[in-house]
Amino acid sequence: MDPFTQLTAVACPLPLANVDTDQIVPARFMSTPRAQGYSGFLLHDMRRGADGQPTGLIALDRPERAGAQIIVAKRNFGCGSSREAAVYALADFGIRCVIAPSFGEIFAGNSLSNGLLTARVSETEADALLAALEAGGKTLTVDLEAQTISGGDQAVRFDIDPAARLRLLNGWDAIQMTLSFKDEIAAFQVRDAAARPWAKPQKVSDPRGLTP
């Protein structure tokens, strides 16, 4: 996945708490192959009425939010089921960062695996960012190295797990993260072999003369 270092982009306010994964991508769309793209399903039932036409209730559909790559929401974003398709919908739409006071734990893990930053701020800070966007603010700058969010007269720090931060900065998946410690792992194996030689599996001759 692409590294995430700094992003300056259009930000969309979503002043709702407890936006769950079924709202982010309704279950009936999950049989669609990922190759076809999930962007059209993002917040589908909140953005479109029974006739399939846009409701205008979600800022993502407003002209001034075209091309948004950042969403600012309230607490507990991504709660509910563990469906990774919720992250697919966000990523395929072009969202690279969601800012909120808290996130569903599994959603945050799925986001990390897909290169989407979940930036945690306080409820007061989230409300201030939302107010600034709703008052006409358009863009935010998210700096993962400095762990800051800025835009207009707003400037706040955000929290993120250090291991998640390292993975996103380097664009690493879980295996690449492990391989980044290959020298330390090799050194441990040498020390451990010397300290516990009895722990290493030994070849045992097969009485039938077969090679194990």
Secondary structure, DSSP 4 states (H G I P E B T S, - for coil): ----SEEEEEEEEE--S--BHHHHS-GGGTTS-GGG-SGGGTTHHHHB-TTS-B-S-SGGGSGGGTT--EEEE-SSBTBSS--THHHHHHHHHT--EEEES-B-HHHHHHHHHTT-EEEE--HHHHHHHHHHHHTT--EEEEETTTTEEEETTEEEE-B--HHHHHHHHHT--HHHHHHTTHHHHHHHHHHHHHH-GGGS------TT----
